[in-house]
Amino acid sequence: MATHLNPYLSFRGTAREAMEFYQSVFGGELNVSTFGEYGASENPAEAGKVMHANLTTPGGMVLMGADTPDVMELASSSAISCSLSGEDLPELQGYWDGLSAGGTVTVPFEQAPWGDTFGMCTDKYGVDWMVNVAAPE
């Protein structure tokens, strides 16, 4: 089996909602396990929170996420961006449109100085995204 590097996103009580949002953007199968299912929290209020969620898209992308327990600090994601890149403009435009809806566009999705179509946004859950479509050769 090959080694994979997958984004793992942390949330504070919104993991299920966020992962369902990403499923609406990317499609695919979403599996969600709660703290209550595994007896992983002593706080009954956290029983329904997400201990682990895994979204596998039809194209093979994998995105994971979880709620951070109340007793733990929620790490800032300001040093990390998720990057999507490829050659299929309609596919990546659709991802851009979905991810930027309700979020903040920091770099508009348009032709960049290097010739590709590129944009940056922060989605409505605070996750930073970069989308790059390679220019036709």
TILOKOL-635459 format. One line per field, with one value per residue: residue number from 1; residue in three letters; y, z negated, x negated of N, C-alpha, C, O in turn. Coordinates in steps of 0.2 Angstrom, whole numbers, padded with zeros to 4 digits. Atoms other than C-alpha are relative to their C-alpha. Example, Ala and Ser with C-alpha at 12.3 -4.5 7.8 and 13.67 -1.06 7.14 Angstrom:
<nodes>
n	(1, 2)
res	(ALA, SER)
nnorth	(-0006, -0006)
nup	(0000, 0001)
neast	(-0004, 0004)
canorth	(-0022, -0005)
caup	(-0039, -0036)
caeast	(-0062, -0068)
cnorth	(0006, 0005)
cup	(0000, -0003)
ceast	(-0004, 0004)
onorth	(0005, 0011)
oup	(-0003, -0004)
oeast	(-0009, 0001)
</nodes>
This chain:
<nodes>
n	(1, 2, 3, 4, 5, 6, 7, 8, 9, 10, 11, 12, 13, 14, 15, 16, 17, 18, 19, 20, 21, 22, 23, 24, 25, 26, 27, 28, 29, 30, 31, 32, 33, 34, 35, 36, 37, 38, 39, 40, 41, 42, 43, 44, 45, 46, 47, 48, 49, 50, 51, 52, 53, 54, 55, 56, 57, 58, 59, 60, 61, 62, 63, 64, 65, 66, 67, 68, 69, 70, 71, 72, 73, 74, 75, 76, 77, 78, 79, 80, 81, 82, 83, 84, 85, 86, 87, 88, 89, 90, 91, 92, 93, 94, 95, 96, 97, 98, 99, 100, 101, 102, 103, 104, 105, 106, 107, 108, 109, 110, 111, 112, 113, 114, 115, 116, 117, 118, 119, 120, 121, 122, 123, 124, 125, 126, 127, 128, 129, 130, 131, 132, 133, 134, 135, 136, 137)
res	(MET, ALA, THR, HIS, LEU, ASN, PRO, TYR, LEU, SER, PHE, ARG, GLY, THR, ALA, ARG, GLU, ALA, MET, GLU, PHE, TYR, GLN, SER, VAL, PHE, GLY, GLY, GLU, LEU, ASN, VAL, SER, THR, PHE, GLY, GLU, TYR, GLY, ALA, SER, GLU, ASN, PRO, ALA, GLU, ALA, GLY, LYS, VAL, MET, HIS, ALA, ASN, LEU, THR, THR, PRO, GLY, GLY, MET, VAL, LEU, MET, GLY, ALA, ASP, THR, PRO, ASP, VAL, MET, GLU, LEU, ALA, SER, SER, SER, ALA, ILE, SER, CYS, SER, LEU, SER, GLY, GLU, ASP, LEU, PRO, GLU, LEU, GLN, GLY, TYR, TRP, ASP, GLY, LEU, SER, ALA, GLY, GLY, THR, VAL, THR, VAL, PRO, PHE, GLU, GLN, ALA, PRO, TRP, GLY, ASP, THR, PHE, GLY, MET, CYS, THR, ASP, LYS, TYR, GLY, VAL, ASP, TRP, MET, VAL, ASN, VAL, ALA, ALA, PRO, GLU)
nnorth	(-0006, -0006, -0005, -0006, -0006, -0002, -0006, 0002, -0006, 0000, -0004, -0001, 0002, -0001, 0005, 0003, -0005, -0001, 0006, 0001, -0006, 0003, 0006, -0003, -0003, 0005, 0006, 0005, 0004, -0003, 0004, -0004, 0003, -0005, 0001, 0004, 0007, 0004, -0002, -0004, -0006, 0001, -0006, 0002, -0005, 0001, 0007, 0000, -0004, 0004, 0002, 0000, 0000, 0001, -0001, 0003, -0002, 0005, -0001, 0003, -0005, 0002, -0005, 0002, -0005, 0002, -0005, -0001, 0000, -0006, 0000, -0001, -0006, 0001, -0003, -0004, 0003, -0006, 0001, 0005, 0000, 0006, -0002, 0005, -0002, 0005, -0003, 0000, -0006, 0000, 0004, -0004, -0006, 0003, 0000, -0006, -0003, 0003, -0002, -0007, -0002, -0002, -0001, -0006, 0000, -0004, -0001, 0002, 0005, -0002, 0002, -0002, -0002, 0006, 0003, 0004, -0003, 0001, -0004, 0002, -0002, 0003, 0002, -0002, 0004, -0003, 0004, -0004, 0004, -0003, 0004, -0002, 0003, -0001, -0003, 0005, -0001)
nup	(0000, -0001, 0005, -0003, 0004, -0001, 0005, 0006, 0002, 0007, 0001, 0007, 0000, -0006, -0004, -0004, -0004, -0005, -0004, -0004, -0005, -0004, -0004, -0005, -0004, -0004, -0001, 0004, 0006, 0006, 0006, 0006, 0006, 0005, 0006, 0003, -0003, 0002, 0007, -0001, 0004, 0006, 0000, -0003, -0005, -0006, -0003, -0007, -0004, -0005, 0002, -0006, -0006, -0006, -0006, -0006, -0006, -0006, -0003, 0004, 0005, 0006, 0005, 0007, 0004, 0006, 0005, 0005, 0007, 0004, 0004, -0004, -0004, -0007, -0003, -0005, -0006, -0004, -0003, -0004, -0005, -0005, -0007, -0006, -0007, -0005, -0006, -0001, 0002, 0002, 0007, 0005, 0000, 0005, 0007, 0002, 0001, 0006, 0006, 0001, 0001, 0007, 0003, -0001, -0006, 0001, -0007, -0005, -0005, -0007, -0003, 0004, -0004, -0003, -0006, 0003, 0004, 0007, 0005, 0007, 0004, 0006, 0000, 0006, 0006, 0002, -0003, -0006, -0006, -0006, -0006, -0005, -0006, -0005, -0006, -0005, -0003)
neast	(-0004, 0003, -0001, -0004, 0000, -0007, -0001, -0004, -0002, -0003, -0006, -0002, -0008, -0003, 0003, -0005, -0003, 0006, 0002, -0006, 0001, 0005, -0003, -0004, 0005, 0004, -0003, 0004, -0003, 0002, -0001, 0001, -0001, 0000, 0003, -0005, 0001, 0006, 0001, 0006, -0001, -0003, -0005, -0006, -0002, 0004, -0001, -0002, 0005, 0004, 0007, 0004, -0004, 0004, -0004, 0003, -0003, 0000, 0007, 0005, 0002, -0002, 0000, -0002, -0002, -0002, -0001, 0005, -0004, 0000, 0006, 0006, 0000, -0001, 0006, -0002, 0002, 0002, 0007, -0002, -0006, -0001, 0001, -0003, 0003, -0001, 0000, -0007, -0003, -0007, 0000, 0003, -0005, -0006, 0003, 0001, -0006, -0002, 0004, 0000, -0007, -0001, 0007, 0004, 0005, 0006, 0003, -0005, 0002, 0001, 0006, 0005, 0006, 0004, -0004, -0005, -0005, 0001, -0003, 0000, -0006, -0001, -0007, -0005, 0003, 0007, 0005, 0003, 0001, 0003, -0002, 0004, -0001, 0006, -0002, 0001, 0007)
canorth	(0000, 0017, 0031, 0045, 0063, 0068, 0085, 0082, 0097, 0102, 0110, 0116, 0107, 0110, 0095, 0086, 0101, 0105, 0088, 0087, 0104, 0096, 0081, 0093, 0101, 0086, 0072, 0055, 0044, 0052, 0041, 0049, 0042, 0051, 0052, 0043, 0028, 0024, 0031, 0043, 0057, 0058, 0074, 0068, 0084, 0078, 0061, 0067, 0077, 0070, 0060, 0056, 0059, 0053, 0059, 0049, 0057, 0048, 0055, 0047, 0063, 0060, 0073, 0070, 0080, 0080, 0090, 0096, 0091, 0105, 0101, 0103, 0119, 0121, 0124, 0138, 0133, 0150, 0142, 0129, 0129, 0115, 0115, 0108, 0108, 0100, 0103, 0101, 0119, 0115, 0102, 0114, 0129, 0119, 0116, 0134, 0140, 0128, 0132, 0151, 0152, 0160, 0162, 0175, 0177, 0182, 0180, 0180, 0165, 0171, 0170, 0172, 0180, 0162, 0158, 0147, 0150, 0153, 0158, 0158, 0158, 0155, 0144, 0147, 0135, 0145, 0133, 0141, 0134, 0137, 0131, 0131, 0126, 0123, 0133, 0123, 0120)
caup	(0000, 0005, -0008, -0007, -0014, -0018, -0026, -0043, -0048, -0066, -0071, -0087, -0087, -0068, -0061, -0055, -0047, -0038, -0032, -0025, -0016, -0009, -0003, 0006, 0014, 0019, 0019, 0012, -0003, -0020, -0036, -0053, -0070, -0086, -0103, -0110, -0099, -0105, -0123, -0119, -0130, -0148, -0144, -0140, -0130, -0118, -0114, -0097, -0092, -0078, -0084, -0066, -0049, -0032, -0015, 0000, 0017, 0033, 0039, 0025, 0014, -0004, -0017, -0036, -0050, -0068, -0083, -0095, -0113, -0124, -0135, -0121, -0112, -0095, -0084, -0072, -0054, -0048, -0043, -0032, -0016, -0006, 0012, 0027, 0044, 0060, 0078, 0078, 0078, 0076, 0061, 0052, 0056, 0047, 0032, 0031, 0033, 0019, 0007, 0009, 0007, -0010, -0013, -0010, 0007, 0004, 0022, 0036, 0047, 0063, 0074, 0064, 0069, 0073, 0085, 0074, 0067, 0048, 0033, 0014, 0002, -0016, -0017, -0029, -0041, -0042, -0031, -0018, 0000, 0015, 0032, 0047, 0065, 0077, 0092, 0108, 0117)
caeast	(0000, -0006, -0009, 0004, 0004, 0022, 0028, 0036, 0046, 0051, 0067, 0075, 0093, 0095, 0086, 0102, 0109, 0092, 0089, 0107, 0103, 0087, 0097, 0109, 0094, 0084, 0096, 0091, 0094, 0094, 0091, 0093, 0090, 0094, 0086, 0101, 0099, 0082, 0084, 0070, 0076, 0080, 0091, 0109, 0111, 0098, 0106, 0113, 0098, 0087, 0072, 0067, 0075, 0068, 0074, 0068, 0072, 0076, 0059, 0050, 0047, 0048, 0052, 0053, 0060, 0065, 0072, 0058, 0064, 0068, 0053, 0041, 0035, 0041, 0026, 0026, 0025, 0018, 0001, 0010, 0020, 0028, 0023, 0033, 0024, 0027, 0031, 0050, 0057, 0076, 0072, 0060, 0072, 0086, 0075, 0070, 0088, 0093, 0079, 0080, 0099, 0102, 0083, 0070, 0061, 0043, 0037, 0050, 0051, 0044, 0029, 0013, -0004, -0011, 0003, 0014, 0031, 0029, 0038, 0038, 0052, 0056, 0072, 0087, 0078, 0062, 0052, 0040, 0040, 0030, 0037, 0026, 0030, 0015, 0016, 0018, 0001)
cnorth	(0006, 0005, 0006, 0006, 0003, 0006, -0003, 0007, 0000, 0005, 0000, -0001, 0001, -0005, -0004, 0004, 0002, -0005, -0002, 0005, -0003, -0005, 0003, 0003, -0005, -0006, -0005, -0003, 0003, -0005, 0004, -0005, 0005, -0003, -0005, -0007, -0004, 0002, 0004, 0006, -0001, 0006, -0003, 0005, -0001, -0006, 0001, 0004, -0005, -0002, -0001, -0001, -0001, 0000, -0002, 0002, -0005, 0000, -0003, 0005, -0002, 0006, -0002, 0006, -0003, 0006, 0000, 0000, 0006, 0001, 0001, 0007, -0001, 0004, 0004, -0003, 0006, -0002, -0006, 0001, -0006, 0002, -0005, 0003, -0005, 0004, 0001, 0006, -0001, -0004, 0005, 0007, -0001, 0000, 0007, 0004, -0003, 0002, 0007, 0002, 0001, 0001, 0007, -0001, 0004, 0002, -0002, -0005, 0002, -0001, 0004, 0002, -0006, -0003, -0004, 0004, -0001, 0004, -0002, 0003, -0003, -0002, 0002, -0003, 0002, -0004, 0004, -0005, 0004, -0005, 0003, -0005, 0001, 0002, -0005, 0001, 0001)
cup	(0000, -0006, 0002, -0005, 0001, -0005, -0005, -0003, -0007, -0001, -0008, 0000, 0007, 0005, 0005, 0006, 0006, 0004, 0005, 0006, 0005, 0005, 0005, 0005, 0005, 0002, -0004, -0006, -0006, -0006, -0006, -0006, -0006, -0006, -0004, 0002, -0003, -0008, -0001, -0004, -0007, -0001, 0004, 0006, 0006, 0004, 0007, 0004, 0004, -0003, 0006, 0006, 0006, 0006, 0005, 0006, 0005, 0003, -0004, -0005, -0006, -0005, -0007, -0004, -0007, -0005, -0005, -0007, -0003, -0005, 0003, 0004, 0007, 0004, 0006, 0007, 0005, 0004, 0006, 0005, 0004, 0007, 0005, 0006, 0005, 0007, 0002, -0002, -0003, -0007, -0005, -0001, -0005, -0007, -0003, -0002, -0007, -0007, -0002, -0002, -0008, -0004, 0002, 0006, -0001, 0006, 0005, 0004, 0007, 0002, -0004, 0004, 0004, 0005, -0002, -0002, -0007, -0004, -0007, -0004, -0007, 0000, -0006, -0006, -0003, 0003, 0006, 0006, 0005, 0006, 0006, 0006, 0005, 0006, 0006, 0004, 0007)
ceast	(-0004, 0001, 0004, 0000, 0007, 0001, 0005, 0002, 0003, 0005, 0002, 0008, 0003, -0002, 0005, 0002, -0005, -0001, 0006, -0001, -0005, 0003, 0004, -0004, -0003, 0003, -0003, 0004, -0003, 0001, -0002, 0001, 0000, -0004, 0004, 0000, -0006, -0002, -0007, 0000, 0003, 0006, 0006, 0002, -0003, 0002, 0002, -0005, -0004, -0007, -0004, 0005, -0005, 0004, -0005, 0004, 0000, -0007, -0006, -0003, 0002, -0001, 0003, 0002, 0003, 0002, -0006, 0004, -0001, -0006, -0007, 0000, 0001, -0005, 0002, -0003, -0003, -0007, 0001, 0005, 0000, -0001, 0003, -0003, 0002, 0001, 0008, 0004, 0007, 0000, -0003, 0004, 0006, -0002, -0001, 0007, 0003, -0003, 0000, 0006, 0000, -0007, -0003, -0005, -0006, -0004, 0005, -0002, 0000, -0007, -0006, -0006, -0003, 0004, 0006, 0006, -0001, 0004, -0001, 0006, -0001, 0008, 0004, -0002, -0007, -0006, -0002, -0001, -0003, 0002, -0004, 0001, -0005, 0003, -0002, -0007, 0001)
onorth	(0007, 0004, 0008, 0004, 0005, 0006, -0007, 0010, -0005, 0011, -0004, 0004, 0000, -0004, -0004, 0002, 0002, -0004, -0004, 0004, -0002, -0006, 0001, 0004, -0004, -0010, -0004, -0001, 0004, -0008, 0007, -0009, 0010, -0008, -0010, -0012, -0010, 0000, 0003, 0010, -0004, 0005, -0003, 0003, 0002, -0008, -0004, 0004, -0011, 0003, 0000, -0004, 0002, -0003, 0000, 0000, -0009, -0005, -0003, 0003, -0005, 0009, -0005, 0011, -0008, 0011, -0006, 0004, 0010, 0007, 0002, 0009, -0006, 0010, 0003, -0006, 0005, 0002, -0008, 0004, -0010, 0007, -0011, 0009, -0011, 0010, 0004, 0007, 0002, -0002, 0006, 0010, 0003, 0002, 0009, 0007, 0001, 0004, 0009, 0008, -0004, 0002, 0011, -0006, 0010, 0007, -0008, -0006, 0003, -0004, 0010, 0000, -0005, -0009, -0005, 0010, -0007, 0010, -0008, 0008, -0008, 0002, 0005, -0002, -0001, -0003, 0006, -0011, 0010, -0011, 0009, -0011, 0007, 0000, -0009, 0007, 0002)
oup	(-0004, -0010, 0008, -0011, 0006, -0011, -0004, -0006, -0009, 0002, -0012, 0000, 0008, 0011, 0011, 0011, 0012, 0010, 0010, 0011, 0011, 0010, 0011, 0011, 0011, 0006, -0008, -0007, -0007, -0006, -0006, -0006, -0005, -0007, -0007, -0002, -0003, -0010, -0006, -0004, -0007, -0006, 0010, 0011, 0012, 0009, 0011, 0010, 0002, -0004, 0006, 0006, 0006, 0007, 0006, 0007, 0005, 0006, -0002, -0009, -0007, -0005, -0007, -0003, -0007, -0003, -0007, -0008, -0003, -0006, 0000, 0005, 0010, 0003, 0009, 0007, 0011, 0009, 0009, 0003, 0005, 0009, 0004, 0008, 0003, 0008, 0007, -0008, -0008, -0012, -0010, -0006, -0009, -0012, -0008, -0007, -0011, -0012, -0008, -0005, -0012, -0010, 0004, 0005, -0002, 0007, 0005, 0006, 0010, -0001, -0006, 0010, 0009, 0008, 0002, -0003, -0009, -0002, -0008, -0002, -0008, 0000, -0011, -0012, -0007, 0001, 0011, 0005, 0006, 0005, 0008, 0006, 0007, 0009, 0005, 0005, 0011)
oeast	(-0009, 0006, 0003, -0001, 0009, -0001, 0009, -0003, 0007, 0004, -0001, 0012, 0009, -0001, 0004, 0003, -0003, -0002, 0005, 0001, -0004, 0001, 0004, -0002, -0004, 0001, -0007, 0010, -0009, 0007, -0007, 0006, -0004, -0006, 0001, 0000, -0005, -0007, -0010, -0005, 0009, 0010, 0006, 0005, -0001, -0001, 0000, -0004, -0005, -0011, -0010, 0010, -0011, 0009, -0011, 0009, -0005, -0009, -0012, -0008, 0008, -0006, 0008, -0001, 0005, -0001, -0008, 0009, -0006, -0009, -0012, 0006, -0001, -0006, 0007, -0008, -0004, -0008, -0004, 0010, -0005, 0002, 0002, -0004, 0002, -0001, 0009, 0006, 0009, 0003, 0000, 0004, 0008, 0001, 0001, 0007, 0006, 0000, 0000, 0007, -0001, -0007, 0001, -0009, -0005, -0007, 0007, -0008, 0005, -0011, -0005, -0006, -0007, 0002, 0011, 0005, -0001, 0006, -0003, 0008, -0004, 0012, 0001, 0001, -0009, -0012, 0002, -0003, -0002, 0002, -0004, 0001, -0007, 0008, -0006, -0009, -0004)
</nodes>
